[in-house]
C-alpha cells in the first residue's frame, strides 16, 4: 500500500481519531487529502464512506448522509461535492485488495473485503458466474467502506438479565438495520467469554460463527475486535454448517451468530439445544409481531427456545434498548433503575 507520512497530514487529530490509518490507506492520495482536512468532531461519528463511479463522494453519520466537497468540507449541496471517477474506484480497489485480487477471491465472491481494524468494504460491479455460482466481481462500480466501531461495555447494563445464578439464558436480539445489534452482540460475547463480577459468573466457552466477518472483524486470521479470552471463531462460514462444526469439535457452552432466518439455521440451533448448548443470535425486525410473521422464527418462539428477547431501536438514538422480554411468557422484565423517562434503556 502507499505509505503514510506524518507530513502528509495537516490535521493529525482527524488521523488519530476516527478514520485511523487503516481507513485512509484504503483511499487514493487525492481522496485522503479531502478527508484529512475534516475536523475530528465531524468525522468521529462517521459510519460509511461511499464511492460510486461518476457520483458524489458521500459519507454517513448518525443515519444522515452528506457530501464531501473538492476542498475537503462536509456539504449538503450536490453541486459542491467531489465527483468520484472511474480511476478513483480503480485505485481504491487496488489499495483495498493490496494489489492481490486473486488472494482475496473468496472474500470478493461474498461481496466484501475486511480491512485491518475490522472495517469492511462492500463491493458492487459485474458478477462473473461459473456453474451458476459467483466466481468474482469485475468492472467495480461502487465501494462502501463501513467503519467498524467497537464499543466496549455497551452490554454491561443488560448482562444481569441474561445471566441468572451463573446460567446464561438463550437470547434473541431483534433490531432494524443499523441500530447497533452487532455492536451489542459483540460486547455480550466478550462479557460472556471473560466473565464478570456483576452479575457474578466465570467466563463461558463461546463459539462464534461469523458468516460475514461482522462480529469479530477477522483480518488474516486475527480478530480485530475484542470478543473475549475463551472465544473460538469460525470466520466466513455459513451459519448452519458452522454451528454443526462447533458442536462436533469445540465443545462450546454457548454458540453465537448473527442474523438467523433460514430453515437450516433453525435446524442447527435445535441440534445445539439438544446438545445442551446455549444460544445467542440476532434477527432483523422492529418488534415481535414482525418476527412472528416468519414461519421459521415463529416456530422457535412458539417452542419457547429463547429465554430473553431484546428489542433494539434507533429512537432516541442508535443502540436504544426499548424492551427486554421473558421469551416464554412475553412479560417485560426490564427493571426501573435502567429506564429513562421514555421507558427505554440506552446501552
C-alpha positions as CSV (number, residue, x, y, z in Angstrom):
1,X,0.0,0.0,0.0
2,X,1.0,3.6,-0.5
3,X,2.9,4.8,2.6
4,X,1.5,7.3,5.0
5,X,3.9,10.0,6.3
6,X,3.2,12.5,9.1
7,X,4.0,15.4,6.8
8,X,1.0,14.5,4.6
9,X,-1.4,15.1,7.5
10,X,-2.1,18.7,8.3
11,X,-5.0,17.6,10.6
12,X,-3.4,14.9,12.7
13,X,-6.3,14.9,15.1
14,X,-8.5,13.5,12.4
15,X,-6.0,10.9,11.5
16,X,-5.6,9.8,15.1
17,X,-9.3,10.0,16.0
18,X,-11.9,8.4,13.7
19,X,-10.6,7.4,10.3
20,X,-7.3,5.9,11.5
21,X,-4.5,4.7,9.3
22,X,-6.5,1.6,8.3
23,X,-9.3,3.6,6.6
24,X,-7.1,6.3,5.0
25,X,-4.8,3.7,3.5
26,X,-7.8,2.3,1.6
27,X,-8.2,5.6,-0.3
28,X,-6.2,7.1,-3.1
29,X,-4.0,10.0,-2.1
30,X,-6.3,12.6,-3.7
31,X,-9.2,11.3,-1.6
32,X,-7.1,11.1,1.5
33,X,-6.3,14.8,1.2
34,X,-10.1,15.6,1.2
35,X,-10.6,13.6,4.5
36,X,-7.6,14.8,6.4
37,X,-8.9,18.4,6.3
38,X,-12.2,17.4,8.0
39,X,-12.3,18.3,11.8
40,X,-12.4,15.3,14.1
41,X,-15.7,16.4,15.6
42,X,-17.3,15.9,12.1
43,X,-15.7,12.5,11.5
44,X,-15.9,10.8,14.9
45,X,-19.5,9.6,14.2
46,X,-18.8,8.6,10.6
47,X,-20.3,5.2,9.7
48,X,-19.8,4.8,6.0
49,X,-17.8,6.2,3.1
50,X,-19.5,5.7,-0.3
51,X,-17.6,5.7,-3.6
52,X,-19.8,5.3,-6.7
53,X,-18.4,5.9,-10.2
54,X,-19.5,9.3,-11.6
55,X,-21.4,10.0,-8.5
56,X,-20.7,12.3,-5.5
57,X,-18.4,11.3,-2.7
58,X,-20.7,10.6,0.3
59,X,-20.4,9.8,4.0
60,X,-23.0,8.6,6.5
61,X,-23.1,10.0,10.0
62,X,-25.8,9.2,12.6
63,X,-28.1,7.9,9.9
64,X,-27.7,11.0,7.8
65,X,-25.8,11.4,4.5
66,X,-23.5,14.2,3.5
67,X,-21.3,15.1,0.5
68,X,-17.6,15.9,0.6
69,X,-16.5,18.9,-1.4
70,X,-13.4,19.3,-3.6
71,X,-12.0,21.4,-0.8
72,X,-12.4,18.7,1.8
73,X,-15.5,20.1,3.6
74,X,-18.8,18.4,4.5
75,X,-21.5,20.0,2.4
76,X,-25.2,19.3,1.7
77,X,-25.3,20.9,-1.8
78,X,-24.8,18.4,-4.6
79,X,-23.2,21.0,-6.9
80,X,-20.3,21.4,-4.4
81,X,-19.5,17.7,-4.0
82,X,-16.5,15.9,-5.3
83,X,-17.4,13.5,-8.1
84,X,-15.9,10.0,-7.9
85,X,-14.1,9.0,-11.1
86,X,-13.5,5.5,-12.6
87,X,-9.8,6.0,-11.8
88,X,-10.7,6.7,-8.1
89,X,-12.5,3.4,-7.9
90,X,-9.7,1.5,-9.6
91,X,-7.0,3.0,-7.4
92,X,-9.1,2.4,-4.2
93,X,-9.8,-1.2,-5.2
94,X,-6.1,-1.8,-5.8
95,X,-5.3,-0.5,-2.3
96,X,-8.1,-2.4,-0.6
97,X,-7.0,-5.7,-2.2
98,X,-3.3,-4.8,-1.6
99,X,-2.8,-5.3,-5.3
100,X,-3.6,-9.0,-4.9
101,X,-7.2,-9.7,-6.1
102,X,-6.6,-13.4,-6.5
103,X,-5.5,-13.8,-2.9
104,X,-8.9,-12.4,-1.8
105,X,-11.1,-14.3,-4.3
106,X,-13.2,-15.9,-1.5
107,X,-14.0,-12.6,0.2
108,X,-14.7,-10.9,-3.1
109,X,-17.2,-13.7,-4.1
110,X,-19.0,-12.8,-0.9
111,X,-19.2,-9.2,-1.9
112,X,-16.9,-7.6,0.7
113,X,-13.3,-7.4,1.9
114,X,-12.2,-7.0,5.5
115,X,-9.5,-4.4,6.3
116,X,-7.1,-4.3,9.1
117,X,-9.0,-2.9,12.1
118,X,-12.1,-4.9,11.2
119,X,-13.5,-2.3,8.8
120,X,-15.4,-3.8,5.8
121,X,-15.6,-2.7,2.2
122,X,-18.7,-3.7,0.3
123,X,-18.2,-4.2,-3.4
124,X,-20.5,-3.6,-6.4
125,X,-19.8,-4.3,-10.0
126,X,-20.4,-7.0,-12.6
127,X,-20.5,-10.6,-11.3
128,X,-18.8,-13.3,-13.2
129,X,-20.6,-16.7,-12.9
130,X,-19.2,-20.2,-13.2
131,X,-21.5,-23.2,-13.0
132,X,-24.3,-20.9,-11.7
133,X,-22.1,-19.6,-8.8
134,X,-20.4,-16.3,-8.4
135,X,-16.7,-16.6,-9.3
136,X,-15.6,-13.0,-8.9
137,X,-16.7,-9.4,-9.4
138,X,-15.3,-7.3,-12.2
139,X,-15.8,-3.7,-13.5
140,X,-16.1,-2.4,-10.0
141,X,-18.6,0.4,-9.9
142,X,-19.1,1.1,-6.2
143,X,-17.3,0.7,-2.9
144,X,-18.8,1.1,0.6
145,X,-16.3,1.4,3.4
146,X,-18.2,0.5,6.6
147,X,-16.3,1.8,9.6
148,X,-16.0,-0.6,12.5
149,X,-16.6,1.0,15.8
150,X,-16.1,-1.4,18.7
151,X,-17.8,-0.1,21.9
152,X,-16.6,-1.9,24.9
153,X,-19.1,-2.0,27.8
154,X,-22.3,-1.3,26.0
155,X,-23.8,-4.6,27.2
156,X,-22.9,-4.2,30.8
157,X,-26.3,-2.9,31.8
158,X,-28.2,-5.8,30.2
159,X,-26.0,-8.7,31.4
160,X,-27.9,-9.0,34.7
161,X,-30.9,-10.0,32.6
162,X,-29.0,-12.6,30.6
163,X,-27.1,-14.5,33.3
164,X,-29.1,-15.8,36.3
165,X,-27.3,-17.7,39.0
166,X,-24.4,-18.4,36.8
167,X,-26.5,-19.7,33.9
168,X,-26.8,-18.0,30.6
169,X,-30.3,-17.5,29.2
170,X,-30.8,-18.2,25.5
171,X,-31.1,-14.8,23.9
172,X,-32.5,-13.3,20.7
173,X,-31.7,-9.7,19.8
174,X,-34.4,-8.1,17.5
175,X,-33.3,-4.9,15.7
176,X,-33.9,-2.9,12.5
177,X,-30.8,-2.5,10.3
178,X,-28.1,-0.2,11.6
179,X,-29.5,0.0,15.1
180,X,-26.4,-1.5,16.9
181,X,-27.4,-5.1,17.1
182,X,-24.0,-6.5,16.1
183,X,-22.2,-4.0,18.4
184,X,-24.4,-5.2,21.3
185,X,-24.0,-8.8,20.4
186,X,-20.2,-8.5,20.1
187,X,-19.9,-6.9,23.6
188,X,-22.2,-9.5,25.1
189,X,-19.9,-12.2,23.7
190,X,-16.9,-10.5,25.2
191,X,-18.5,-10.3,28.6
192,X,-19.7,-13.9,28.5
193,X,-16.3,-15.1,27.5
194,X,-14.3,-13.1,30.0
195,X,-16.7,-13.4,33.0
196,X,-18.0,-10.6,35.2
197,X,-18.2,-9.7,38.9
198,X,-21.7,-8.3,38.5
199,X,-23.6,-10.4,37.7
200,X,-21.0,-12.8,39.1
201,X,-20.1,-15.6,36.8
202,X,-17.0,-17.2,35.4
203,X,-16.3,-17.0,31.7
204,X,-18.1,-19.4,29.3
205,X,-16.6,-21.2,26.3
206,X,-18.2,-19.3,23.4
207,X,-18.2,-20.4,19.8
208,X,-18.9,-17.7,17.2
209,X,-20.0,-18.4,13.6
210,X,-19.2,-15.1,11.9
211,X,-20.5,-15.7,8.4
212,X,-20.0,-12.1,7.2
213,X,-17.0,-11.2,9.3
214,X,-19.0,-8.5,11.1
215,X,-18.8,-9.7,14.7
216,X,-15.1,-10.3,15.1
217,X,-13.7,-8.5,12.1
218,X,-11.2,-11.2,11.3
219,X,-8.1,-9.9,9.3
220,X,-5.5,-12.5,8.2
221,X,-6.8,-14.9,10.9
222,X,-6.7,-12.4,13.8
223,X,-9.9,-10.9,15.3
224,X,-9.7,-7.1,15.1
225,X,-12.4,-6.8,17.8
226,X,-12.3,-8.0,21.4
227,X,-14.6,-10.9,21.7
228,X,-13.1,-12.4,24.9
229,X,-10.4,-14.8,26.0
230,X,-12.5,-18.0,25.8
231,X,-14.0,-17.4,22.3
232,X,-13.4,-19.7,19.3
233,X,-14.3,-18.2,15.9
234,X,-15.3,-19.7,12.6
235,X,-15.0,-16.9,10.1
236,X,-16.7,-16.6,6.7
237,X,-18.5,-19.8,7.4
238,X,-22.2,-20.4,6.7
239,X,-24.2,-20.3,9.9
240,X,-25.8,-23.8,9.8
241,X,-22.6,-25.6,8.8
242,X,-20.5,-23.6,11.3
243,X,-22.8,-24.4,14.2
244,X,-22.6,-28.1,13.5
245,X,-18.8,-27.9,13.2
246,X,-18.6,-26.2,16.6
247,X,-20.9,-28.7,18.2
248,X,-18.7,-31.6,16.9
249,X,-15.3,-30.2,17.6
250,X,-15.1,-27.3,20.0
251,X,-17.3,-28.2,23.0
252,X,-18.8,-24.7,23.3
253,X,-21.1,-23.8,26.2
254,X,-22.6,-21.0,24.1
255,X,-22.9,-20.5,20.4
256,X,-23.2,-17.0,19.0
257,X,-24.2,-16.0,15.5
258,X,-25.8,-13.1,13.6
259,X,-28.9,-12.7,11.5
260,X,-30.6,-16.1,11.5
261,X,-33.6,-16.9,9.4
262,X,-33.1,-19.9,7.1
263,X,-34.6,-23.3,7.8
264,X,-31.1,-24.8,8.0
265,X,-30.1,-22.2,10.6
266,X,-33.1,-23.2,12.8
267,X,-32.3,-26.9,12.4
268,X,-28.7,-26.3,13.5
269,X,-29.9,-24.3,16.5
270,X,-32.2,-27.1,17.5
271,X,-29.2,-29.5,17.3
272,X,-27.2,-27.2,19.6
273,X,-30.0,-27.0,22.1
274,X,-30.3,-30.8,22.1
275,X,-26.6,-31.0,22.9
276,X,-27.1,-28.7,25.9
277,X,-25.5,-25.7,24.3
278,X,-26.9,-22.2,25.0
279,X,-27.6,-19.7,22.1
280,X,-27.4,-16.0,21.4
281,X,-28.3,-14.7,18.0
282,X,-29.9,-11.7,16.2
283,X,-32.6,-11.1,13.7
284,X,-33.8,-8.1,11.6
285,X,-37.1,-6.7,12.8
286,X,-38.8,-3.9,14.6
287,X,-40.8,-5.9,17.1
288,X,-42.1,-9.4,17.9
289,X,-45.0,-9.1,15.6
290,X,-42.7,-8.8,12.6
291,X,-40.7,-11.8,13.7
292,X,-43.8,-13.9,14.2
293,X,-44.7,-13.5,10.5
294,X,-41.7,-15.6,9.5
295,X,-42.5,-19.2,9.9
296,X,-39.1,-20.5,10.9
297,X,-38.7,-17.8,13.6
298,X,-42.2,-18.1,14.7
299,X,-41.7,-21.8,15.3
300,X,-38.7,-21.1,17.6
301,X,-40.8,-18.5,19.5
302,X,-43.7,-20.9,19.9
303,X,-41.3,-23.6,21.3
304,X,-40.0,-21.1,23.8
305,X,-36.4,-21.5,22.7
306,X,-35.4,-18.0,23.8
307,X,-35.4,-17.1,27.4
308,X,-34.7,-13.5,26.7
309,X,-35.7,-11.3,23.8
310,X,-34.1,-7.8,23.4
311,X,-35.8,-5.2,21.2
312,X,-33.4,-2.6,19.8
313,X,-34.3,0.8,18.3
314,X,-32.7,4.0,17.0
315,X,-35.2,6.2,18.9
316,X,-34.0,8.4,20.5
317,X,-30.6,7.2,19.3
318,X,-28.9,4.2,17.8
319,X,-28.4,1.4,20.4
320,X,-31.5,2.1,22.4
321,X,-32.8,-1.0,24.1
322,X,-36.6,-0.4,24.2
323,X,-37.6,-3.6,25.9
324,X,-36.3,-6.9,27.3
325,X,-38.9,-9.7,27.2
326,X,-39.1,-13.1,29.0
327,X,-39.1,-15.3,26.0
328,X,-41.5,-17.9,27.4
329,X,-44.1,-15.6,28.9
330,X,-43.6,-12.4,26.8
331,X,-43.5,-10.5,30.1
332,X,-41.4,-7.3,30.1
333,X,-38.7,-7.8,32.6
334,X,-36.8,-4.5,32.3
335,X,-36.1,-3.1,35.7
336,X,-36.9,0.5,36.6
337,X,-33.3,1.6,37.5
338,X,-32.3,1.1,33.9
339,X,-35.2,3.0,32.4
340,X,-35.1,6.7,31.4
341,X,-38.2,8.9,31.3
342,X,-39.2,7.3,28.0
343,X,-39.0,3.8,29.5
344,X,-36.0,3.0,27.3
345,X,-32.5,1.8,28.1
346,X,-29.7,3.3,26.2
347,X,-26.8,0.8,26.2
